[in-house]
């Protein structure tokens, strides 16, 4: 679908770190300054592919997108997943000479907002009052993205499938602030994210549930009191 101008809904503004501290009456001016356009991406389609270059970062309005890498034989690794209010591709947009080494794929039917980062990283000709605030927000997003990548490396560097699962699920519970939480992956996607075999992972999940370490239904998990050792 062709890009179209778009007004971001108010509830989404309050959830997005990109808009943090921006007055609601300034948002539409900001979107105009960033040449914001919406794009619909059907489930399974790629918004950006390996080798593409872009000056635009994206913001998920509806649905979800994920970052994927494939090796020579087509084996997939999921690097991250983003839902409504979350942004993606900031690093590549900030350095447009850097080709993508991953694919940005719609995990489900998705509506995204594309914003030209060149309008952020260069001097604003209109001297927009929100410009400096937007730069700070963008830097914060990039820093959190780097931290998330560090966390993924910590999960996948564990020696066993159980250790990888425990590292990831513990992190998700901590982020949710509760022992019951929802993960953004189905079983195959979770296996791809943790770089483990799906059958082996499912068998380990079943053993962990029998031992009282976890309980789950689809992608809703709850940590129990059983020993993880």
RACOR-V844577 format. One record per pair of residues at least 6 apart in sequence whose C-alpha atoms are under 7 Angstrom apart, sorted by the first residue. I is the first residue (numbers start at 0). J is the second residue. D is the distance in Angstrom with one decimal. If there is no record, write none. Layout:
<<I;J;D> <I;J;D>>
This chain:
<<0;38;6.3> <0;39;6.1> <1;38;6.6> <2;36;5.3> <2;37;5.3> <2;38;5.1> <3;36;4.9> <3;37;5.1> <3;38;6.9> <4;35;6.2> <4;36;4.6> <4;37;6.2> <5;35;7.0> <5;36;6.0> <5;37;5.9> <6;27;6.7> <11;84;5.7> <12;18;5.9> <14;84;5.6> <15;84;4.6> <15;85;6.2> <16;136;6.6> <17;133;6.8> <17;136;5.4> <17;137;6.2> <19;136;7.0> <21;129;6.6> <32;118;6.8> <33;114;5.3> <33;115;5.2> <33;116;6.9> <33;118;5.6> <34;114;6.0> <34;115;6.1> <35;112;6.5> <35;113;5.5> <35;114;4.6> <35;115;6.9> <36;112;5.6> <36;113;5.2> <36;114;6.7> <37;110;6.8> <37;111;5.6> <37;112;4.4> <37;113;6.1> <38;110;5.7> <38;111;5.4> <38;112;6.4> <39;109;5.8> <39;110;4.5> <39;111;6.4> <40;46;6.8> <40;105;6.2> <40;108;6.0> <40;109;5.2> <40;110;6.2> <41;105;6.4> <41;107;6.8> <41;108;4.5> <41;109;6.3> <42;105;4.9> <42;106;5.6> <42;107;4.2> <42;108;4.4> <42;109;7.0> <43;104;6.1> <43;105;5.3> <43;106;6.1> <43;107;6.9> <44;104;5.7> <44;105;5.7> <45;102;6.6> <45;103;5.6> <45;104;4.2> <45;105;6.3> <46;103;5.5> <46;104;5.9> <47;102;5.6> <47;103;5.0> <48;99;6.8> <48;101;6.3> <48;102;4.4> <48;103;6.4> <49;99;4.9> <49;100;4.8> <49;101;4.9> <49;102;5.5> <50;98;4.9> <50;99;5.1> <50;100;6.3> <51;98;5.4> <51;99;5.5> <52;95;5.8> <52;96;6.7> <52;97;6.5> <52;98;4.8> <52;99;6.2> <53;91;6.6> <53;92;5.4> <53;95;5.5> <54;92;4.2> <54;93;6.7> <54;95;5.4> <54;115;5.6> <54;116;5.8> <54;117;6.4> <55;92;5.1> <55;113;5.8> <55;114;5.1> <55;115;4.3> <55;116;5.5> <56;87;6.0> <56;88;5.0> <56;89;5.0> <56;92;5.7> <56;113;5.8> <56;114;5.5> <56;115;6.6> <56;116;6.5> <57;86;5.4> <57;87;5.2> <57;88;6.4> <57;111;6.3> <57;112;5.4> <57;113;4.5> <57;114;6.3> <58;84;6.4> <58;85;5.7> <58;86;4.2> <58;87;6.5> <58;111;5.5> <58;112;5.0> <58;113;6.5> <59;82;5.9> <59;83;4.7> <59;84;5.6> <59;85;5.7> <59;86;6.2> <59;110;6.3> <59;111;4.5> <59;112;6.4> <60;83;4.9> <60;84;6.2> <60;110;5.4> <60;111;5.2> <60;112;6.7> <61;83;5.4> <61;109;5.3> <61;110;4.9> <61;111;6.9> <62;82;6.2> <62;83;6.5> <62;107;5.6> <62;108;5.6> <62;109;4.3> <62;110;6.5> <63;81;5.5> <63;82;4.5> <63;83;6.8> <63;105;6.1> <63;106;5.4> <63;107;5.7> <63;109;5.7> <64;80;5.9> <64;81;5.4> <64;82;6.8> <64;103;6.7> <64;104;5.5> <64;105;4.3> <64;106;4.9> <64;109;7.0> <65;79;5.5> <65;80;4.1> <65;81;6.0> <65;103;5.8> <65;104;5.5> <65;105;6.4> <65;106;6.0> <66;77;6.0> <66;78;5.3> <66;79;5.3> <66;80;6.4> <66;101;6.5> <66;102;5.7> <66;103;4.8> <66;104;6.4> <67;75;6.7> <67;76;5.7> <67;77;4.5> <67;78;5.8> <67;101;5.6> <67;102;5.2> <67;103;6.5> <68;75;5.7> <68;76;5.2> <68;77;6.5> <68;101;4.9> <68;102;6.2> <69;75;4.5> <69;76;6.3> <75;191;6.3> <76;191;4.8> <76;192;5.7> <76;194;6.5> <77;188;6.9> <77;191;5.5> <77;192;4.5> <78;192;6.1> <80;183;6.8> <89;141;6.7> <90;141;6.8> <91;97;6.1> <91;99;6.7> <92;116;6.0> <93;116;6.3> <119;130;6.9> <119;134;6.3> <154;163;5.1> <154;166;5.4> <154;167;5.8> <154;193;7.0> <155;163;5.9> <155;193;5.4> <155;194;6.7> <157;163;5.4> <160;195;6.7> <160;200;6.4> <161;203;6.3> <163;193;6.7> <172;178;5.3> <172;179;6.8> <172;180;6.3> <178;221;5.3> <178;222;5.2> <179;220;5.7> <179;221;4.2> <179;222;6.6> <180;219;5.7> <180;220;5.6> <180;221;6.4> <181;218;5.7> <181;219;4.4> <181;220;6.2> <182;218;5.5> <182;219;6.5> <184;218;6.7> <185;218;6.2> <186;197;6.9> <187;197;5.9> <190;196;6.1> <190;197;5.2> <190;200;6.8> <207;213;6.0> <208;214;5.3> <210;225;6.2> <211;223;5.7> <211;224;6.5> <211;225;4.6> <212;222;6.1> <212;223;4.7> <212;224;5.9> <212;225;4.3> <212;226;6.2> <212;227;6.1> <213;221;5.6> <213;222;4.5> <213;223;4.9> <214;220;5.8> <214;221;5.1> <214;222;6.5> <214;223;7.0> <215;221;6.1>>
